[in-house]
Amino acid sequence: MKAILSPAAKQQFFDNAGDPAAGFQLHTLAANDATPQTTYSNRAGTVATSNPVILHARGEAIVYLTPGIVYDFVLRDAQGQLVWTREDVAADAGSADAVSFTQSGAGAQARTTEDKLRE
């Protein structure tokens, strides 16, 4: 399995006053669920980050996501107070292999668009 980098190579977060969110907590959860969802600190997806991810002095973190997994991000300050929630965060795998295709009709089976295009 390879993880996909979230939309920014190094994400930076801010408090409500616009200052870097140093020491804040980024909770990564399964979409529409309170279950913690794993993120990674490397592209290979072999080094899991802590959950929550604790933002360093500049309010930054490197967060790789698993392709096909939809996350909810919850940012809390260092005392655990809610700052914001962002639902339905997902990484695009970047190829036709990431898009499913289902032929219509009886007995149809889902497969990737890449497989369909190779016919």
N, C-alpha and C positions, 0 to 999 in steps of 0.2 A: 504494500500500500504506500502511496505517496500522498503527502498532504499538499494542499494548495495555499499559497500565501494569501492572506486576507487582502482587501483592496489597497491598502497602503503597506509598503515594505516595513516601515516602523511606524506604528500608530502612536499619535500623541493625543492625549486627552487633557481637557481643561476644566477647572471648576467654574461655577456660575459667574465669577468675577473676571474670567478670562485668564487666570493664572494657571500654570502647569499643575496638573492633578497629582502632585508628588505624594506617594504613599496610598493613593486611592486603590480600590479593589475592583477589578473587572471580572465579574462572574459570567461564565459561559455556560448556558443551559440549553437543554433540548428545547426546540421551538414549542411554545405554548405549554410548557411543562416546567416544573421546578427541579427536574433531574439534572445534575451537573453533566456537562458534555465536554469531553476532552479536546483540548487544543494542544499544539506542539510548538516547540521552539526551533525546530529544524525541518527542512523540506522533506526529508525522508519519512517524517512522521514517526520517528523512533524515540524522541525525547519529549515526553509529555510535560506541559507547563503545570504549575500549581493552579489550583482552582479554588479561590479566585487568584487571578494574576495580579500581583502587587506591582503597581507602576513605579518606576524609579524616579529620581529627583527631578527629571524634566517631564514627568508625566507620560513616559513612553513605555512601550512594550512591543516585542516581536510576537505576532500571533499567527500561526499557520492553522488553517482549517481543513477538515476532512471533506473531500469532494462528495457531493450527494447528501451531506448532512446539513440541516437547517438549524441555526442557533438563535437563541435570544441572548443579547448582551445586556447586562445590568451593571451600571457603574455606581459604586458606593464610595463615599469619602472614607478617610482613614478611621473614622469612628463608626462606620457601618451605616450611615444615613444615605438614603437613596438620592442620587443625583439625576439619573435618567435611565430609561429602558429603551432598547432598540430591538424590535422583534424581526424575525425572519431574515437573519444575516446568513448568506450562503456564499460559497466559493464556486466559481465556474471552473470546471475541469479544463476548459479551453479547447475542446475538440468535439467532433461529431460523435465520438464515442460516449460523450456525457449526456446526449439527448436521446431519450427513448422514442421508439416508434412502434405502434401497434396497428397492424393491418386490420381492416374491418372484416367482419364475417365470422361465421362459426369456427371455433377452434383456433382463432387468432392468438398468437403469442407475442408478448412484448420482446423487443430486441433493440439494439442500438441503431441509431440513424446511420452510423458508419457501416454497420453490417448490411443495411438495406441499400446503401449507395454502392456497395461493392458487388451487388448482384449483376 
